[in-house]
């Protein structure tokens, strides 16, 4: 594997100037200082990808990775061996951000061999279940349909939470008012059973877990089981939100910090040119947020419900960063690019999956 050494990143990188970043309730207060690990070495695990999007781990430590526009699903081992395992049926592209998006491996994969996929179909975005037994892909079943699609703002992230339920992020499909409509599945975080039914305890008795989102594409949990979300803003601010059931996160009334009664503001915000975040993951006391337009990996220390001062790593070194996930059982991240998408302008095969050591 090709090895790089992160140099400028360790020198506090590019923490934003005071006033551009906000803390809890807009106070500007950072979380207490921490002495946790930070990114150090970065190595190439695999190259030759074209818009890898979703990533989910199998029990043996290898990853299943989707390619957005080819509709293909791959298995990638930690030693870098890539195997194409099939093409997901019923997927279409929007010639923008739609296609084959998120993936989540069942927590019971060893017994049920189930995987869950979010993708664009002819009738809209949907969540489907398939089986992968380690050699073949099949058994397609649509679980949730009727999620409006558009060229942009399709959301697309899928993950199982520590409660065993499946969570999905949906964009507002360039129709901002849908984010405030609790009867719509768009502009939401959804929470469901493995059959696509509303999970017990959902705040409105539907699939909707939280609302008022513009284009959320990243979700993760901290060790205390709190749900965090990364969200694309419009022209002003991208967001890192702490998600609670039933809460309204403001879009389109608020972008960034929100003082409107009944709405919840972010824990951190960035000018859109510095972030445009897609994936987010927790590791060793911090959130790691992959930035597309910002072309950097943000590290945000967290302490309880507080988010500290972000620091940027690898700025403009590897292009558009789409997905970041913590390697199970290791203080290590996998980080992927989507430089071959419409905004990156690179040729097919230009994308890579990296491994980031935290030291």
DATA-V440685 format. One line per field, one symbol per residue. ss: DSSP state (H for helix, E for strand, - for the rest). burial: I if it has 16 or more other C-alpha atoms within 10 Angstrom, else O. Layout:
ss=???
burial=???
//
This chain:
ss=--EEE--HHH-------E--E--HHH------------EEEEEEEEEEE--EEEEEE-----EEEEE----EEEEE-----EEEEEE------------EEEEEE---HHHH-EEEEEEEE--EEEEEEEEE----EEEEEEEEEEE----------EEE-----EEEEE-----HHHHH-------EEEEE-----E---------EEEE---EEEEEEE-----EEEEEE----EEEEEEE----E-------------------EEEEHHH--EEEEEEE--EEEEEE----EEEEEEEE--EE---EEE-------EEEEEE-----EEEEEE-------------EEEEEEEE-
burial=OOOOOIOOIOOOIIOOOOOOIIIIIIOIOIIOOOOOOIIIOIIIIIIOIIIIIIIIIIOOOIIIIIIIIIIIIIIIIIOOOIOOIIIIOIIIIIOOIIIIIIIIIIIOOOOOIIIIIIIIIOOIIIIIIIIIOOOOIOOIOIIIIOIIIIOIIIIIIIIIIIOOIIIIIIIIIIIIIIIIOIOIIIIIIIIIIIOIOIIOOIIOOIIIIIIIIIIIIIIIIIOOOOIIIIIIIIOOIIIIIIIOIOOIIIIIOIIIIIOOOOIIIIIIIIIIOIIIIIIIIIIIIIIIIIIIIIIIIIIIIIIOOIIIIIIIIIIOOIIIIIIIIIIOOOIIIIIIIIIIIOOIOOOOOIIIIIIIIIO
//
